[in-house]
Amino acid sequence: MNQPIITIGLEVHVQLKTKTKLFSASPAKFGDLPNTNVSVIDMGLPGVLPVLNKEAVILAVMLSKCLNAKLNKQSSFARKNYFYPDLPKSYQITQDKSPIIYDGFLMINDKKIGIERAHLEEDAGKSQHPDGSKNSYIDLNRAGQALLEIVTKPELTSTSEALTFLKKLHHLVKYIDVCDGNMQDGSFRCDANVSIRYKASDPLGTRVELKNINSFKFVEKAIEYEIQRQHVLITSGEKITQETRLFNEANGKTYSMRKKENLADYRYFPEPDLPAIIITDTLEQEALKRLPTLPEVRINEICDEYKLKISEAELLIDSKDIEKFFIEACHLSQTKSFKTIFNIIFADLSAYMNKHQLNIASQPLTAEHIAHLADNISNQRISQPMLKEIIKVLWDNPSYSVEFVIKDKGLELIDDDESLINMIKEILSSNPNQHAQYLSGKDKLFGFFVGQVMKASKGQANPEKVSKLLKDLIKEK
């Protein structure tokens, strides 16, 4: 049998960055004590009425522009009925036939991946099983938080395409600040619908849903395992069951959670307690004003303004905080040493951040530190080893200035000709045999003399000036 043709569709749950929940004033915070951010609305107690969070609508409108999608100027909510331990109302308020966003796309590797719809809905709570307990503990802090579920068309044809799409979408929602993107907290997670067939002319195979995967690594492993599982079943003459499966992170396998429901099982009906969402021109303009320049455009702007390569600009905008830090340092730099600033951030400073597990916002050095370091490197006042030593001191003493550390530690290149000439002459006279060998044609010994001068100066001699002066002095017998 031929290798299977893979078809993947994604349902990505993006937790919107609102201060309160979708239909109540409860805080939308992660990490608080269980069941401390819950109101009577989140629990769906009799007689309570939900009120839509305007901020969630604005964030959805912002994202619609980034997804090249159409905006439904009038959308509505429905009740999706099913029992789940951490769904206190036994129904979820979501959007059914009239989603707020529809018919969009995202480009990956020059391929257009269609986005069928994106709809607003409330999140469920969370079941916990601490320390292998046989009991289930329900935390409703997450119940009612604002989600936007983005549903792709079944147009992804490999695991790598699915990962590329997810990573691009993840970066996008973080960059425009509609989601914090913390996958470990469940703020960005996805369901993957996977099916296989063996001929392009065949209809799509029976799809299996892989539920609630919250890391790129696990998405990759889950899809790969599921493709192989379906392939083995079909080649053995068995049929694929339409079902929902969970991914076991410990053994890298998927296992059945429940048979897949059909739309009829959910018994959708219009939510009677919420009016339709009307997107006015005023609200749309309010959302557009908050939308930053999109990443693809920003990359070109950075390349033009700061003379970076595309790959460097892409790395820079991977984090909004790093981009902001870089730009601030560039504005403070007297020599406008943009590439040097980039190199310091992504080499020397990043090494310390990785070692101490800090990000650009929590690490101690300021943009002013980086600008002054870059200026001193560009002016050849300090060397690369000196730069590393200064960063080491600043890391432990962030209140110090670069200038203070240079003076206090004596970390400054010897640059005056007279001092360097005397030093070079001393080295030449101390190594007459090597000097004679160089004059007889052993040119490689030039590096030996440069090294001796650097050693004698304890690394403080300007290596470029040493080489320049040595070229003339070494010819003298």
N, C-alpha and C positions, 0 to 999 in steps of 0.2 A: 504494500500500500504506500502511496506517496506521502510526503511530509504534509502535515495538516496546514490548511489556510486558517490563519488566526483572525478572529474578529473580537475587538474589545470596545466596550462603551464604559464610560466613567460617570459616576454620580459623586460629585465633590461637595462635601459639606463645609462651607466657609462660615465660621462663627464671626459675626459682624462686631466691629469694635465700638460697641455702645456702652454707656455707663450703666444703663439699666436694662432690664429684660424687654422682650418684644411687646408684651402686653401688660406689664406691671412695673411698679417703681422699685422692685427689688434690685439690689446691686448685681451687676453681671461681673462677678469677680471669681478668679480661680485661686484655690489654695486656702480658703477660709475653713473654719471648722464645719463639719457636715451639718446640713440642715439649718444653717444660720442665715442664709439669704433666700428665704422662702416666704411668700405671702399667701393669703387665702386665694388670690387669683391664680398663682402658680399651681396650687393644689386643686383648683377647680371646684371649690366648695359651692353649694347651692346659693343662688342669689347674687353671686359676684359677676361683675362685668369687665371684660378685658378692654383696654384702651391701647390703640396702636402707637408704637414709638416712632415718631417722625424721623428721628436720626437714622433708624434702620432703613427707611425708605430712601433717604438722601444717599446713603452709602450704596444702596442697590442701584440707584440711578447713575452714580459715579462709575460703578463697575460696568454697567451696560455699555458705556461709551468705550471702555477698554476692550470689551468683548465683541466690538463691531456688531452689536445686537440692536434689535428693535425694542422700543420701550412701549409697554402696554399702558396707554394713558388712563385706562380704567380697568383695574384688576380687582379680584375679590378673594375672600378666604372661604375655606371649606373645612369640614370636620372629617378627619380620616380615622375611622374607628378600628381599634384593635387593642387587645389586652396585652400589657407588658408590665412587669412589676414596678419599673421606675417611670411609668407614665401615669401619673396620679389620676388623671381624668378618665383614663381608658379611651381617650381619643386625642388626636393631635390636631392643633389648628395649623393648617397649611394652605397652599394654593393648588387648585386642581385644574380646572379647564381654562382659567385665565391667569397665567403666571405674569409677574411683573416684567420679565424679560423673556424674549424669544428670538429665534432665528438669528443667531450670531455665529462667530467663528474665531478661531485663534490659529495663527500661522506657526508651524514648527517645521524646521528643515525644508522650507519652501513648499510645504504641504498645508492645505487648508483643512482644519479639523472643525467640522460643524458643531455648533452648540444648539441643541434643540430648544432648551428652555432654562431659565433659572427662576426659582420661586422662593418666596419668603415662607419661613415656617419656624415654629418654636422647637427648641431642642428638648430631648427627654432628660430625665435624671440619670443617675449612674448606679449600677449594682456593683457592690464591692464584696470581695471574699478574702479578707485579710488573713495572712499567715496560714493559708490552707484550711480555713474554717469551713465547716459543712453548712454554716448559716450564710444567708445572703443579707447584706446590709445595704439599705437604700439611702443614697445621698441625693436630695432634691435641689441642691444649690444650682445645678446646671439646668434644671427643668424650667423651660420658658425663655432661655437665652435665645437671642436672635440669630437665626441661621439663614444663609442663602444657599440653596442646593442647586448646583450647576450640573446639568445633564448634557453630556455630549451625544452626538449621533454615533452609531456603531461604525466608526471610520478609522479607528486605530488598529493597525495590523501586526503589531509586535509589542513585546514587553518594553523594548527600548523607546518606541514611540510613546507608549503610555507614560513612561517615566519622564520623557522630555516634556510632554504636555503638562504633567503635574508640576514639574519643577518651574516651568515658565509661568503657570497660573499662580503658583505659590509665591514666586518673586513679585508678580504683578500685584496681588492683593496686599502684600506687605508694602510695596513701593508706593502705592497710592493711599496707604494707611487706612484701608477698610477692614483689615484683619491683622492680628499680631502674628499669625502664622505659626504659633507654638504647637507643633505637631504632638509633642509629648504631653501637652495639656488637652489635646483633642480639639484645638481651635481650627485645625485644618486636617480633615480626614476624608477618606473616600471609600466608596463601594465600587468594585470592578465587576462588570458583567462580561463573562468570557464564554465564547463558543468556538467550535472548530468544524471545519468541513474539508473535503478533499478535492473538490472541483469548484472552480469559480462559478460554473453554471448551476451548481446546487444551491438550494435555499440555505439561509443561515441555519447553523446547527442550534440545538437546544441550549439556551444560555443558562449559566450558573452564576449566581451573584455571590461575590466574596465581600463580606460585610465588615465595615468599620476598621479599616487599616490606617494606621496613623504614623507610618514612617516610609520613606522612599525604599529603604532596604527591604522592608517586609512586603511592600507592594510588589516589588520585583520577584521576591521568592514565592509569594502566594500565587501570582499569575503563572510563573514558570511551572510550579507544582501542578496547578490546575490544568494547564495545557497537557502536561504529561499524563495526568490521571485520566482525562477524557480520552486521550489517544489510546491508552492501554485498554480502556473499557470498550471503545468502538472496535479496535482491532481484534478484541476477544469475542465480538459478536453481541455485546451488551448495549443497552440503550442508556443515554444520559438522562437523568432525572432533573427536571427543573426544580431548583431548590436554592435556599440560602445557606452558605457555608461560612464558617469562621476559620481564621488562620491561627494555627498553634505555633507561637513563636519559638517554643522550646524544641520541637522536632521538625519544624519547617513544613508541616503538612496541613491540609485543610480538612475540616470535618463538618458533617451535616448539622445545621442548627435547626432548620425547619423547612418544610416543603414551601415552595414559593407561592405566595398568595397571588391571586389575580385581582384586577381592579374591583371586581364585584365583591370580593371578600372584605374590602375596606369600607364598603357602604358609604361612599362619599356623599355628603349633602351640604348645601350652603350653610356657612356659619351664621346663625341668626343674630348673634350679638355684636357683629362688626359690620359697619357699612363698607361700601366699596372704596378702594384706594383711588383717589383722583390725582393724577400727576398734572399739576398746573404748570404753565410756562414759568411762573415765578419760582416754584420749587425746583424745576429743572435747571434754571439759570443759577440758583443758589448752589446746586450740586456741581455744576460745571465750573463755577468760580473756585471751588475747593480742589479741583482736579489738577494735579501737577503735570508737568510735561511727561509724556509717556516714555518708558525706557528706551525704545528704539530711536526716538528722536533725541533723547537726552544723550545717548551714546555719541551720536554725530556732533552734538554741541560741545561735548567735553573734548572730543578729538580735535575739533577746530580751535577751541579756546586755549586748551592746555597742552596741545601738541603731543597727545598720547596715541598709542596704537589702539585699534578697535578692541583687541583682546584685553588691553589694560583698562580701557573705559568700561568694558563689560564687568571686569573684576571690581572696579571701583563702585559701580552702581548696584552691585550685589547687595550692598547694605546702605540704606539711606543715611545712617549715622556716619559711616565711613566717608561717604561722598561729601557730607556736610563738613566733616572734620578736615578733609583734604582741601576743599575750597577755602575754608577759613585760613588754613595754613598758607595757601597760595596767595591770598590777599595780603597776608602779613609779611610775606617774603620780600626783602629788598632787591634781591637778585632775580626774582621771578624764576627760581630754579624748580619748575614744576615736576620734571622727571625725577629730580633728586628727592623731592618731597614724597613723590609716589613710591620710590624705592625704599626710603626710610620707613614709611608706614607699613609697606607690605613685606619687608624683609626684617629689618632690625627690631621695629616695634612689635610686629606680629609675632616674632619669636618669643618675646616676653609675655605677650597676651596669651599665647597658647600655653606657655609654661605655667602661668598663674591662673589659667582658665577664666580670663576676663575678656570683655568685649571693648570696643573703642570708647563706649560711653562710660565704662566703669574703670578703665585703666587711668593711672595718675598723670601722665604727661599731657600737656596742653598743646593746642595748635600752634601757639606762640613758640613753645619749645622746638617743635618740629621745623617751623619756618627759620628760626635762628640757626639750628643745626645745619639745615640745607644751605643757608647763606655762607656759613663758615666752611663747609665742604666746597662750595662753588668758588669761594675766594682763595681756596687752598691754604686756609689758615689751620685747618685740622685735617688729619688723615682718617681713613676708614677705621683703623683700629682705635684711634682716639674717639671717633664717633661712638663706637660700641662702649667704650669706657665711660663716656659722658652720659649716655642713656642709662647705664647701670647705676650711676650716682643719682641721676634725676629720678629714677624709678623709686628709689628709697627716700629721696628728698625732693618731692615735687615742688616745694616752695622755692627751691633754688632756681636761679636763672642760668641759662647756658653760659653767659659771660662769667658769672661767678665761678662755675665749675672749671672752666678753662683756666682761669687765673689761679684758683685755689689748688688745683691738681697739676698745674704746669703742663697742661695738655695743649701745646701749641707748637706748630711746626717751626723749626729754625729756617729762616728764609733769607737772611742777609748774606750777601755774597762773601764778605770778608770772613765770617765765621766758617762758612762751608768750604771756602778755598783752603783755609788753614787746616781744617779737618781732613780734607782730601789729600793734601800734601803730606800730612802726618801718616796717613794710611799707606800712601805710595812708598814713602821712605821706610816704613816698617815691613814692607813686603817686596824687597828688591828682586827676589827670584821670580815671583809671579808677574812683577812689572816687566822684567826682561822677557819672560815667555810671551806676554801680551804683545810686546813690541816686535817679537819675532814672528807673529802671525796667529797666536792663539786668541782669537777674538772673544771666545766664550768667557774668558777671564774677566771681561768687563763687568759682568753680573756679580762676580766675586767681590770686586772693589766697591760696587754700589752697596752690596750687602754688608761689607765691613764698615762703611761710613754709617749706614743705618744702625748697625749694632753699636758703634762708638757713640752715636747720638742718642741711644736708647729709644730709637724709633721716631725721634723728633725732627730729623732733617727732612726737608721737602724733597721727596724722591725725584720729582721731575727736574728740580733745579740741580740736584746732585748729578743726575745723568748729563745734563747740559754742560755743567762746569767740568765734569770729569772727562768729557770728550776732548776738551782742549788740554787739560793738565796732564792727562795720561800719555800724551805724545811726547812730553818733555822727558829727556833722559836725566 
